[in-house]
Amino acid sequence: MGQLGKKRVGTAARAITAVLRRAYADEWFAHYNYQLVANTLRGHRSPATIAVLAEKSRRAFDRSNRLIARVLELGGQPIRKMGDLADVASDKPFRLPDRLDDVDAVLKAVLDAERTSIRTYGELATVSADKDVVTHALAVEFLTAATAGEENIERLLGDAAPGMTGR
């Protein structure tokens, strides 16, 4: 990012970068877990769920690339080691059930991850509002997608799963 762009973001860059890095780590966990479950899920409802999860994995990977690009533009540092992702990620970016053949339990884990994303991207939108329009636009785009994802998973479950709070 150029000099004027950096000046416009100013002192907010550090707080914005911290949330961007957390979202990046969360997206890596989502990508990995969606792909893992897409490769291992079994059961009569699994083919449709596998397709949904494989697409969610691809989109999570794409978002992670866009997030880290923005971190770098703001002068922040990437997370250099995969093992360090857990230190930067949300408290529970994605918790898989013990049984990966339980489609409802897997979908509830996905729903919980979507709700974590809604919280993270909501925070990113708030911290970047009126300070960094580029990051704010990214946050709004990703928040919109997470909100739609939450609705889609609730529809697949046939249940709003209020116990899955994203915390």
C-alpha positions as CSV (number, residue, x, y, z in Angstrom):
1,M,0.0,0.0,0.0
2,G,1.3,3.4,-0.9
3,Q,2.1,6.3,1.4
4,L,-1.3,8.1,1.2
5,G,-3.2,4.8,1.7
6,K,-1.2,4.1,4.8
7,K,-1.8,7.6,6.0
8,R,-5.6,7.2,5.6
9,V,-5.6,4.0,7.7
10,G,-3.2,5.6,10.2
11,T,-3.0,4.1,13.7
12,A,-6.0,1.8,13.1
13,A,-3.7,-0.4,10.9
14,R,-2.5,-2.5,13.9
15,A,-6.0,-3.3,15.2
16,I,-7.3,-4.0,11.7
17,T,-4.3,-6.3,10.9
18,A,-4.9,-8.2,14.2
19,V,-8.5,-9.1,13.1
20,L,-7.4,-9.8,9.6
21,R,-4.8,-12.3,10.8
22,R,-7.3,-14.0,13.1
23,A,-9.8,-14.3,10.2
24,Y,-7.0,-15.7,8.0
25,A,-6.2,-18.4,10.6
26,D,-9.9,-19.2,11.0
27,E,-10.2,-19.6,7.2
28,W,-7.3,-22.0,7.2
29,F,-8.9,-24.1,9.8
30,A,-12.2,-24.0,7.9
31,H,-10.5,-24.9,4.7
32,Y,-8.8,-27.9,6.2
33,N,-11.8,-29.1,8.2
34,Y,-14.3,-28.7,5.3
35,Q,-12.0,-30.7,3.0
36,L,-11.3,-33.3,5.7
37,V,-15.0,-33.9,6.2
38,A,-15.7,-33.8,2.5
39,N,-13.2,-36.6,2.1
40,T,-14.4,-38.8,5.0
41,L,-18.2,-38.2,5.3
42,R,-20.4,-41.2,4.9
43,G,-24.1,-41.9,5.0
44,H,-27.2,-41.6,2.9
45,R,-27.2,-37.7,3.0
46,S,-23.5,-37.4,2.4
47,P,-23.2,-36.9,-1.4
48,A,-25.0,-33.5,-1.3
49,T,-23.2,-32.5,1.9
50,I,-19.9,-33.5,0.5
51,A,-20.5,-31.2,-2.5
52,V,-21.4,-28.3,-0.2
53,L,-18.3,-28.9,2.0
54,A,-15.9,-29.2,-0.9
55,E,-17.2,-25.8,-2.3
56,K,-16.9,-24.3,1.2
57,S,-13.3,-25.5,1.4
58,R,-12.4,-23.9,-1.9
59,R,-14.0,-20.6,-0.8
60,A,-12.3,-20.6,2.6
61,F,-9.0,-21.1,0.8
62,D,-9.7,-18.2,-1.5
63,R,-10.7,-16.0,1.4
64,S,-7.5,-16.8,3.3
65,N,-5.5,-15.7,0.3
66,R,-7.4,-12.4,0.0
67,L,-7.0,-11.8,3.8
68,I,-3.3,-12.4,3.9
69,A,-2.9,-10.1,0.9
70,R,-4.6,-7.3,2.8
71,V,-2.5,-8.0,5.9
72,L,0.6,-7.6,3.7
73,E,-0.7,-4.4,2.1
74,L,-1.2,-2.9,5.6
75,G,2.4,-3.8,6.5
76,G,1.5,-6.7,8.7
77,Q,3.3,-10.0,8.8
78,P,2.0,-13.4,7.7
79,I,1.7,-16.3,10.1
80,R,4.8,-18.2,9.1
81,K,4.2,-21.6,10.6
82,M,1.1,-23.7,10.4
83,G,1.4,-24.6,14.1
84,D,1.1,-20.9,14.9
85,L,-2.3,-20.6,13.3
86,A,-4.0,-22.0,16.5
87,D,-2.4,-19.1,18.5
88,V,-3.9,-16.5,16.2
89,A,-7.2,-18.1,15.4
90,S,-10.5,-17.6,17.3
91,D,-10.9,-19.7,20.4
92,K,-12.7,-22.3,18.4
93,P,-12.6,-21.6,14.7
94,F,-13.9,-25.1,13.9
95,R,-14.7,-28.1,16.2
96,L,-15.4,-31.3,14.4
97,P,-17.6,-34.0,16.1
98,D,-16.0,-37.2,17.2
99,R,-18.0,-39.2,14.5
100,L,-17.4,-37.9,11.0
101,D,-20.2,-40.1,9.7
102,D,-22.8,-38.2,11.7
103,V,-24.0,-35.7,9.0
104,D,-26.2,-33.7,11.4
105,A,-23.3,-33.3,13.9
106,V,-20.9,-32.3,11.0
107,L,-23.5,-29.7,9.8
108,K,-23.8,-28.3,13.3
109,A,-20.0,-27.9,13.4
110,V,-20.1,-26.1,10.1
111,L,-23.0,-23.9,11.4
112,D,-20.9,-23.0,14.4
113,A,-18.0,-22.1,12.2
114,E,-20.3,-19.9,10.1
115,R,-21.4,-18.1,13.2
116,T,-17.8,-17.6,14.3
117,S,-17.1,-16.1,10.9
118,I,-20.1,-13.8,11.3
119,R,-18.7,-12.6,14.6
120,T,-15.2,-12.1,13.2
121,Y,-16.2,-10.4,10.0
122,G,-18.6,-8.2,12.0
123,E,-15.7,-7.2,14.2
124,L,-13.6,-6.5,11.1
125,A,-16.3,-4.3,9.6
126,T,-16.6,-2.4,12.8
127,V,-12.9,-1.9,13.4
128,S,-12.3,-0.8,9.7
129,A,-15.4,1.4,9.3
130,D,-14.4,5.0,8.5
131,K,-10.7,4.1,8.8
132,D,-10.0,1.6,6.0
133,V,-12.5,1.4,3.2
134,V,-10.7,-1.4,1.4
135,T,-10.7,-3.7,4.4
136,H,-14.2,-2.6,5.3
137,A,-15.5,-3.6,1.8
138,L,-13.7,-7.0,2.2
139,A,-15.3,-7.5,5.6
140,V,-18.8,-6.6,4.3
141,E,-18.4,-9.0,1.4
142,F,-17.2,-11.9,3.7
143,L,-19.9,-11.1,6.3
144,T,-22.6,-11.2,3.7
145,A,-21.3,-14.6,2.5
146,A,-21.1,-16.0,6.1
147,T,-24.6,-14.8,6.8
148,A,-25.9,-16.6,3.7
149,G,-23.9,-19.7,4.6
150,E,-25.5,-19.7,8.1
151,E,-28.9,-19.7,6.5
152,N,-28.0,-22.4,4.0
153,I,-26.7,-24.7,6.7
154,E,-29.8,-24.1,8.9
155,R,-31.9,-25.1,5.9
156,L,-29.9,-28.3,5.4
157,L,-30.3,-29.1,9.1
158,G,-33.9,-28.2,9.1
159,D,-33.1,-26.5,12.4
160,A,-31.7,-23.2,13.6
161,A,-29.5,-25.1,16.1
162,P,-29.5,-22.3,18.7
163,G,-26.9,-24.1,20.8
164,M,-24.3,-23.5,18.1
165,T,-23.4,-19.9,19.0
166,G,-20.1,-19.4,17.3
167,R,-18.3,-19.0,20.6
